[in-house]
Amino acid sequence: MITIERVITVDRPVAAVFGYLADFETTTEWDPGTVRTVRVEGDGGPGTKYRNTSSFAGRETELEYVVQQLEPGRIFQLRGENKTVTALDTMTFRVVGGGGTEVTYRAEFEFKGGTRLAQPLLKGQFKKLGDDAEQGMHDALQKL
């Protein structure tokens, strides 16, 4: 398994930050690897399905994400899957300072089948993916 975890702190209220990130279609604005994300079913709460297309290692890949947990202002979690990988994305939120927000973003990737053999070779690319997403998320949240 490959795990990416980043902590982003912004001087924006938790309600605004949570509302923005819990709309998973905004990944096109803050995740440089995302080509498109479309909600295909649901109202945004648990059970809602999204189709996410990302560019990774020079290829486009598609995952179907399902919202696992949504507690406004506290936690937003999705599970994504395709034939080669399962991803668990968890964002936790807390108020800091005089009304700012700290977001802890954790993405866990578990590879399936023969893809598991390539996992050690992908660690550097996933680190870059995490670094780029961290910067993109910070920049997008500062504009709220």
C-alpha positions in Angstrom: 0.0 0.0 0.0 1.1 3.5 -0.7 -0.1 6.3 1.6 0.1 10.0 1.0 -0.8 12.4 3.8 -0.6 16.2 3.8 -1.8 18.9 6.2 -3.0 22.1 4.8 -3.8 25.2 6.9 -5.7 28.2 5.6 -7.3 31.3 7.1 -10.8 30.3 5.9 -13.8 29.1 8.0 -14.2 25.4 8.3 -17.8 25.5 6.9 -16.6 27.0 3.6 -13.5 24.7 3.3 -15.6 21.6 4.1 -18.4 22.6 1.7 -15.9 23.2 -1.1 -13.9 19.9 -0.6 -17.0 17.8 0.1 -18.2 18.7 -3.5 -15.8 16.1 -5.0 -16.3 17.6 -8.5 -14.0 20.5 -7.3 -11.0 18.1 -7.7 -10.6 19.5 -11.2 -9.8 22.9 -9.6 -7.3 21.7 -6.9 -5.9 18.3 -8.0 -3.5 18.8 -10.9 -3.8 15.1 -11.8 -7.6 15.2 -12.2 -8.8 15.5 -15.8 -12.5 15.5 -14.8 -14.8 14.4 -12.0 -18.5 13.9 -12.5 -21.2 13.0 -10.0 -23.1 10.1 -11.5 -25.5 9.3 -8.6 -26.6 10.7 -5.3 -26.9 14.0 -3.4 -23.3 14.3 -2.2 -23.9 12.3 1.0 -22.9 8.7 1.8 -23.5 6.4 -1.2 -23.0 9.2 -3.7 -21.0 8.0 -6.7 -18.4 10.0 -8.7 -16.5 9.0 -11.9 -13.0 10.5 -11.7 -10.6 10.5 -14.6 -7.0 11.3 -13.7 -3.7 11.5 -15.5 -1.0 9.5 -13.8 2.4 8.3 -15.1 1.5 9.5 -18.6 -1.8 7.6 -18.8 -5.4 8.4 -18.1 -7.1 6.2 -15.5 -10.7 6.1 -14.3 -12.0 5.3 -10.8 -15.5 5.1 -9.5 -15.6 6.8 -6.1 -18.3 6.3 -3.5 -18.8 8.5 -0.5 -18.2 6.4 2.6 -18.5 9.0 5.3 -19.6 12.6 5.5 -19.8 14.5 8.8 -20.1 18.2 8.0 -17.2 20.2 9.3 -15.4 17.0 10.5 -14.8 14.3 8.0 -15.3 13.5 4.3 -14.2 10.0 3.0 -14.5 8.3 -0.3 -13.5 4.9 -1.7 -12.4 4.7 -5.3 -11.9 1.5 -7.3 -11.0 0.2 -10.7 -9.5 -3.1 -11.9 -5.9 -2.2 -10.7 -6.3 -0.1 -7.6 -8.5 0.7 -4.6 -8.1 4.2 -3.2 -9.4 5.5 0.2 -9.4 9.3 0.4 -10.0 10.8 3.8 -10.2 14.5 4.6 -10.5 15.6 8.3 -11.1 19.1 9.3 -10.5 21.2 12.4 -10.8 24.8 13.4 -7.4 26.5 14.1 -6.4 29.9 15.2 -9.0 32.7 15.0 -11.3 30.8 12.7 -9.0 29.2 10.2 -9.1 25.5 9.1 -6.6 22.7 9.1 -7.3 19.9 6.6 -5.6 16.6 6.9 -5.8 14.8 3.5 -4.9 11.2 3.5 -5.0 9.0 0.4 -4.3 5.2 0.6 -3.7 3.2 -2.6 -3.9 -0.6 -2.6 -2.8 -2.2 -5.8 -4.4 -5.4 -7.2 -3.0 -8.3 -9.2 0.2 -7.8 -11.2 0.1 -4.1 -10.5 1.3 -4.7 -7.0 4.7 -5.6 -8.4 5.1 -2.1 -9.8 4.3 -0.5 -6.4 7.9 0.2 -5.3 8.6 1.9 -8.7 5.6 4.2 -8.2 6.4 5.7 -4.8 8.2 8.7 -6.3 5.4 9.5 -8.6 2.9 9.2 -5.8 5.0 11.6 -3.7 4.9 14.1 -6.5 1.1 13.6 -6.8 0.7 14.4 -3.1 3.0 17.4 -3.3 1.1 18.8 -6.3 -2.3 18.1 -4.8 -1.3 19.8 -1.5 -0.2 23.0 -3.4 -3.3 22.9 -5.5 -5.6 22.5 -2.6 -3.9 25.2 -0.6 -4.1 27.7 -3.5 -7.8 26.9 -4.2 -8.8 27.1 -0.5 -7.1 30.5 -0.2 -9.5 31.8 -2.9 -12.6 30.9 -0.9 
